[in-house]
Amino acid sequence: MVKHQPLQQVYEKQLCLSFLTGIYGCRWKRYQRSHDNSSKWECAWFIILCSTFSLLLFWAYFWLEAHNDYNQFNWLLYNRSGEWKDGTVPILATTAVGFSYITFLMILALCHISLGQQLNLYWIHKIGVLAALITTVSGVVSISDVWGDEWDIILISLQSTGPFLHIGALAAVTALGWLVAGYVIRAGRTKFHMIVLLVYLSVLLVFYMVPLAITSPCIMDRNSLKPRPDVIGRRGAPMLAPENTLMSFNKALQQGVSSLEADVSVSLDGVPFLMRDRTLRRTTNIAKVFPDKQHEDASLFNWTEIRSLNAGQCLSPFLSDPYWTVGSLTGRERNRMGNLTVCSLVEMLRLTARANRSALLNLHRPPPEHPHYKTWIMDTLWAVQRSGISQKRVTWTPDTDRGRVRGLQQTSLEKLSVEEFRHRGISSLTLRYSQASNKDIQDFLVNNMSVMVYPVNEPWLYSVLWCSGVPSVSSDAPQVLRKVPYPIWLMSPYEYCLVWITSDLVSIAIVTGIFIFQKWRMSGMQNYNPEQIMLSAVTRRPSRDVNIMKEKLIFSGP
């Protein structure tokens, strides 16, 4: 005898799982989901997703640390395009959007693996991943062409961030143990899964040993810390006022700088004035006053023409707000900025003398057709004498004609041997931070060579150089470094070893606990009796959280 018995099969809503599979693969329905192994094609897309995430993480870290040199990047773009604009804004915006999107997909993919769901990336997401990958690769290639020297900042920044990045990466790899343990234990002891387990354990072991390769001058005894480096106002305080103007130098003095640094050119009639660029287009309103001569060399104008230009009006790069500091200016300061003129060397040196500070001069030789091409050194020295500043307070950087300027302090922009410096009578060295390794700095200091490093605009870089023992740094942001009374972090070797060993032991304990718990969890699921599943007739009140599907099952009676 055959009876048809209506039964009720109870399905609980799985909103979280529906959200994960729906967003990742557009599989919103229960029947669209599967616990089968992912296809090789989808595994390949997961690898592409991981590669894109890693590349974007590297790209985002680079731009985070390169904040020290954003002004230099914009200046390079200006020299190529002839237009001043903040080129970092679109890069940072696209990087933030792309990184957020790829990170979100990575989280969804890892949740799929954790829940044993089949990977099936939606085709729109595949296009998005490829777009992010191609855009990032194009950006890396472009930066290597335009700004290739800046890649050095990654290795330099690791001296500050290395110990903390190691702890963060170790925590991430430890957390991945949950996925690896579930994947290996769920599938059994196959050869492939054993390889996955060995790879994971090898990576984990490498992270345990990474501190052996981490070196930082900030890992030192606190008693060995040298005095705080002096800060030199590089072109004044260009983040607070237009560069190389009296207002900028006054702002720098208000921030407590020990010296002022300026770029010096010589006008057509022999007057030394302050200008960084070859032309006057970027920092003055020459396009309005002398539109036919705006592309000519700045030194081919006489002083009267140069003095008639406005160095602080709306065409100034400062007022395009590349540092996002214009909003902090008072109305009086903005009015004053609208009447700024190009500063002469004599004016800058007199201000320096009144403030009892020193001056560092970077000289630009005029072109060969200039009437003062052969006398530019003497013109500059004459301006120094006219200013009334003590020659001992003026530092000379050009390597040419050093014999004529024996009364001034001598510094070199070229890293030579200590013997060569002594032979030339030079006791000071000016280096870009990428050229100043900790070992080189210590060697020069031991031989009584003073070292000045530029440009230093970020607290982390200032802290690293402070721990290295650098006596002085040149900065576009003295107002930022003024707020760094002590290195951001400082640990003794004993403290660092204690942190290292503790983090490794905690990681080992967590990974061991994860594998034990996953083994117990999976064994409980495998030993579960299917007959205990509620497929029998039940009387349950319908609710918002339960869907009831009626089925007919055939029972054979006697």
LUMVEX-370982 format. One record per residue (C-alpha): x negated, y negated, z negated. Coordinates in pm, whole numbers, plus 50000, padded with zeros to 5 digits. Each point is the difference from the previous one (the first is absolute). Layout:
! residues N
XYZ/...
END
This chain:
! residues 558
500005000050000/498644965750095/500794968249812/499164964550094/499174980549685/499634962250027/496974988649806/498544966449922/496334992850065/498814970449796/497584975250155/498534971949794/499224968050179/496254994750047/499874962750057/496284996449938/499095028150239/502404986350262/498324966149968/496515014850044/500805021550302/502304973850151/497504971349989/497025021350105/501585021950269/503594987450044/501295032949853/502874988749782/502075032150009/499375030949789/499895023650298/497294978550165/497545006549719/497735030349985/497485016049767/498165016650290/496374991950070/499424968250198/499065004050365/496474993550116/501234969250183/501444985049681/496875009349807/498004981050262/502234969649949/499455002649625/496244999250060/500434969250223/502074983849725/497295007249741/497304986350231/501984968250063/500564995449627/496285004549926/498994975550273/502544974149885/498845004349641/496424993050111/501174970350211/502044985049715/497095004149757/497664982650245/502234969550030/500574998949626/496264997849935/499294977750302/502034972349833/496614986149898/499324991250367/503384990150145/498684965050075/497105014450197/502395022150198/502174970150093/496884980650097/498895028250232/503425000350164/499774962250043/496655002850176/501505025550240/503374983850068/499384963249929/503114998349777/500015000449623/502585023449849/500215024649717/499505032750185/500265020749683/503754994049951/501285021950291/497425026749918/500995001649634/503724999850085/499785028750251/497705019649770/502434996749708/502985010950212/498175029150164/498455012649678/503334998649813/501755019050279/497375027350033/499745003749622/503775004949980/499845027550265/497095016449817/502015001249677/502965015750184/497755025850164/498405009849670/503455003149842/500975023650284/496995021849927/500684999349626/503605011650051/499065026250259/501914982350277/499045003450364/498234969350143/501814984450293/498994963950059/502614979850188/498954988150346/500414963149910/497585004949710/497565017350235/500004969050220/499494978449690/497065021249880/498334998550341/500554962350018/498434995349656/497065022450090/499304982850335/500364965149847/497615008049716/497415015750229/500204969350226/499514977749698/496935019449884/498464997750349/500734962750025/498524992249659/496895020150088/499594977750306/500824966149843/498965004949638/497905031349988/497744988149718/502964998549763/500225038049970/497124997349751/502414985949743/501585034349955/496825015549860/499294968749795/503504999749852/499635036149889/497484987449744/502954982949833/502915023050084/498215033650029/500585013049644/503684990350008/500615013150352/498475032949886/502465003049711/502934991350228/498915024750269/499455027049736/503514994149867/501445003050353/498125032350075/501045014049663/503654992150077/499675017950335/499365031349798/503775002849950/500555003150375/497045023150055/501005022849714/503595002450118/498975006250360/497455027149917/502045018349736/503214998850204/498355015650306/497985026949825/496365009450035/499544997050373/496644991350151/501114965950122/501444989849664/496855011149821/498034977550235/502314971049911/499415006849631/496215001350042/500004967750198/502014982649730/497755012549721/496914989350199/501384964950048/500854998449631/496455010549910/498574973150227/502094973549823/498765012849666/496424993750117/500574966850181/498794978449705/496525013450061/499964979650323/501614968449855/497574972049922/500934965849868/497974972349834/502964995949761/499135033749843/497434986049760/499384991449636/501724968049899/496804987149841/498325000550343/502524976550162/498354968850143/501414964649961/502994989750208/498954991050359/500174963450096/502654991650259/499104978350301/502804981450177/499765011850360/501024969750207/501504987249677/503245017049905/501595006750342/502955018249845/500974968249816/499114973150256/498684997950360/496495013850022/496894977950002/501924969249886/499444978749691/503355011449866/498925036350035/496694993649820/501784981549719/502395029249961/497045023649976/498354978749731/503255000749803/499755038250004/496574998749835/497745010350290/496254997549948/499204989950360/501624988350321/499345016550337/500554981850330/499445004050375/498034971250153/499964987650360/498414968450146/502024974650199/498974984650330/498544969749820/498155020949739/502445000149705/500195033749818/503645009649934/501825031049873/501585023550253/500115037850020/501295004550357/498304992150327/502934977650098/502334976649809/503275016450115/500735022049699/499474975549716/500894965850147/502594983150221/497604995550291/502645014450237/502014968149943/497194974549979/497605013350268/502005026450192/497535000750292/497045006849768/501525024849757/497945029450130/496654981949982/497385007649739/500624981449674/496464986549995/500534982250335/502254973949836/498614969149830/500754994049635/502554972650070/502075024050214/499715027749745/500964976949715/503174989350183/501375035449993/502355013549736/498665030849820/503065007049788/503114995350211/502455026550123/497605014850258/497605009649723/499835037849946/500544993849632/503464985750058/501005030750199/499725015249651/497855030950068/499405003249625/503644993349896/498844972449765/501414968650162/503135002649786/497884994249688/498954965150116/501594969149853/501564973050217/497104976949923/497475026150111/501885005550327/500004962850071/496314998549926/499395029750228/501684981750287/497264973449988/496935022449976/497084993650233/497015020850100/497444999549719/496404989050055/497095018149837/499084968949802/503484997949845/499965036449900/496514997849845/500874968649803/503055017549858/497785029749909/497464977449828/502694982149797/501375033649884/496475011949912/500375030250228/497905015750277/500575002150376/499465028250250/499704988650363/500685021650305/498674980450300/501185003350360/497474989450262/501464977550274/499975011450366/496884993550214/501604970250179/500524982549666/497804968649953/499075011749648/499255035950100/496364996749884/500574977149703/503055016449835/497885012249707/498714965249925/503494985250037/501275024349737/497084993249764/500564962650037/503645004949898/498875019849693/497694971649897/502704973750055/502465018649779/497714996749698/500335036349895/496975017649856/498375022150262/499805028049747/503805001250009/500185005650376/499565034950146/498845003950360/501115030350204/498584997150358/496885020350066/498664973550240/497704971549895/499685010949639/496684982249983/501754966250025/502345006949710/497645012649731/501624977349743/503365017750033/501025033549859/499475027650256/502375028950066/500155025550279/502975015150181/497895029650114/499225029849778/496225004750010/497465017249779/498974983849674/496454995550134/501314981050304/502084977249783/497004992049783/497904993150308/502594975050126/500424983949659/503675010049971/501425009049660/503705002850084/502045022550227/503534994750138/501745031950112/503425010750119/501505024049745/499865028950250/496214996450013/499494998349624/499775035549868/499565005149629/496505014150052/498894970350213/501364975449745/498115016849718/496765000650203/500214962750077/500894990649643/497095020049860/497684980050227/501464966649881/501984994250319/503314982149953/502895015350199/503164981950112/502795020750156/502814987550227/502964999450056/501465011649668/503704991649966/501485029949817/499655008249628/499085036350069/497054990250220/498914973449753/500105026149721/497905024950197/497374973750078/500044988149639/499235035349882/497245001650263/498344969749842/500484975150286/499184964849870/502394980750230/502715004850263/501454977350267/503804999350009/502914984950192/502135005749690/498264985749690/503454995449842/500455038050012/496575009449864/500394974649722/502665023049852/497555029449972/498284995749662/498895036349992/499625028650251/503335016050085/498795032849856/496845012249834/499295035149869/496985015749847/498755032350162/501225019349694/503504985450029/500145007850370/498935036149947/502645003349730/502714987350237/498735023050276/499955031749788/503354992149837/501754994550333/498565032650138/501115020149696/503494985150011/500245008250371/498895036049943/502565004449725/502824985650212/499145020850308/499795031849791/503364992249839/501574993150340/498935033650143/501175018849690/503374982550001/500525005250374/499135037049964/502555003649718/502594979950191/499625019950324/500035033649823/503254990349828/501584991250332/498845032350165/501395021749712/503364982950002/502915024250067/501974989050307/503115016049852/499944972849735/500684974250265/503524988149969/501715012150314/502925015649817/503424984849965/499794971849753/502404976349857/498404966249989/501494966150020/498954981650310/497854969649927/498034973850188/496785019849954/501295033750125/501125010650346/502045032250023/499915020650318/502435029350021/498865032050164/501575033850053/497985029949894/501015035550080/500175024649713/500405037350053/502445016049756/500505036749921/
END
